């Protein structure tokens, strides 16, 4: 069975690995740095590679995101750097990737627009894994889980189409 990885790419995001009914979660690995006298965080590429290498996913599904209206230039740059780090690490490890627009996976999985919508829906669809996202700050975990579930279902649909 192939391990599927769902990724919410933000600094507060997560990686969720699904294999059959087993779900494992890793918060996005970050490290602190000081830039311009300010404490910042960025993705720890080495730890990200270690997490992915240990899990050995057969396919990764990444939320396809872009700049938010009103987001500053430095914020857009920092997010782009994080997004690129994730893609680069996956590519270096040879993990196939699919990018999915949040509107697509949220609509397909009927995720409510409410603030806790992702956590609530993830708990409904993956009840045995609900202990991974008990707090509001764990919404990235729930979103990554839903992205992984969307990816798993997409691959199953493709496989069923080829078998028919």
ROFI-635359 format. One record per residue (C-alpha): residue in one letter; x negated, y, z; residue number from 1. Coordinates in steps of 0.5 Angstrom, whole numbers, plus 500, padded with zeros to 3 digits. Each point is the difference from the previous one (the first is absolute). Layout:
# ROFI-635359
   resn     X     Y     Z   resi
      A     X     Y     Z    NUM
...
END
This chain:
# ROFI-635359
   resn     X     Y     Z   resi
      X   500   500   500      1
      X   497   507   498      2
      X   499   505   506      3
      X   504   507   498      4
      X   497   506   502      5
      X   505   506   501      6
      X   496   507   501      7
      X   503   507   503      8
      X   494   504   498      9
      X   500   505   505     10
      X   495   501   506     11
      X   506   498   504     12
      X   502   495   495     13
      X   499   492   501     14
      X   498   494   496     15
      X   505   494   501     16
      X   498   493   497     17
      X   506   495   499     18
      X   499   493   499     19
      X   507   496   500     20
      X   503   502   506     21
      X   494   502   503     22
      X   498   508   501     23
      X   494   503   503     24
      X   499   507   500     25
      X   494   505   501     26
      X   500   507   501     27
      X   496   504   495     28
      X   493   500   502     29
      X   497   507   501     30
      X   495   503   503     31
      X   499   507   503     32
      X   495   506   497     33
      X   499   507   501     34
      X   500   504   494     35
      X   500   508   501     36
      X   500   500   507     37
      X   507   496   500     38
      X   501   493   502     39
      X   503   496   494     40
      X   501   493   499     41
      X   499   496   493     42
      X   501   493   498     43
      X   494   495   502     44
      X   498   497   493     45
      X   496   495   504     46
      X   505   498   505     47
      X   506   500   494     48
      X   495   495   496     49
      X   499   495   506     50
      X   508   500   501     51
      X   501   498   493     52
      X   495   496   499     53
      X   502   496   507     54
      X   507   500   497     55
      X   498   498   493     56
      X   507   502   497     57
      X   502   498   493     58
      X   503   506   498     59
      X   501   507   503     60
      X   506   505   499     61
      X   498   507   502     62
      X   505   505   501     63
      X   499   505   494     64
      X   500   507   503     65
      X   498   507   498     66
      X   500   507   503     67
      X   505   503   504     68
      X   503   506   499     69
      X   497   506   504     70
      X   494   495   502     71
      X   494   504   500     72
      X   494   499   495     73
      X   495   497   505     74
      X   506   495   503     75
      X   501   498   493     76
      X   493   499   499     77
      X   499   496   506     78
      X   506   496   498     79
      X   498   498   493     80
      X   493   498   503     81
      X   503   495   505     82
      X   505   498   494     83
      X   493   499   496     84
      X   497   496   505     85
      X   505   495   501     86
      X   500   499   492     87
      X   493   500   500     88
      X   499   494   506     89
      X   506   496   496     90
      X   496   500   494     91
      X   494   499   503     92
      X   503   494   503     93
      X   503   498   493     94
      X   507   500   503     95
      X   505   501   495     96
      X   505   506   501     97
      X   506   503   499     98
      X   503   507   501     99
      X   507   501   502    100
      X   504   506   501    101
      X   503   501   507    102
      X   507   502   496    103
      X   499   493   497    104
      X   499   496   506    105
      X   504   503   505    106
      X   506   500   495    107
      X   499   493   498    108
      X   500   498   508    109
      X   505   505   502    110
      X   496   504   505    111
      X   504   505   503    112
      X   497   507   499    113
      X   501   501   508    114
      X   493   502   504    115
      X   500   493   503    116
      X   503   496   493    117
      X   494   497   498    118
      X   499   497   507    119
      X   507   498   501    120
      X   501   497   493    121
      X   493   496   501    122
      X   503   497   506    123
      X   506   498   497    124
      X   496   496   494    125
      X   494   498   504    126
      X   503   499   507    127
      X   494   495   502    128
      X   495   506   499    129
      X   504   506   503    130
      X   496   500   506    131
      X   494   503   496    132
      X   504   506   499    133
      X   504   502   507    134
      X   498   507   500    135
      X   501   506   495    136
      X   493   501   499    137
      X   500   493   497    138
      X   504   502   494    139
      X   494   499   496    140
      X   500   493   502    141
      X   507   499   498    142
      X   499   503   493    143
      X   494   496   499    144
      X   504   494   502    145
      X   506   502   495    146
      X   495   501   494    147
      X   497   493   501    148
      X   507   497   500    149
      X   502   504   494    150
      X   494   497   497    151
      X   501   493   502    152
      X   507   501   497    153
      X   497   503   494    154
      X   495   494   499    155
      X   505   495   501    156
      X   505   503   495    157
      X   495   500   495    158
      X   498   493   501    159
      X   507   498   500    160
      X   501   503   493    161
      X   493   496   497    162
      X   503   494   503    163
      X   507   501   497    164
END
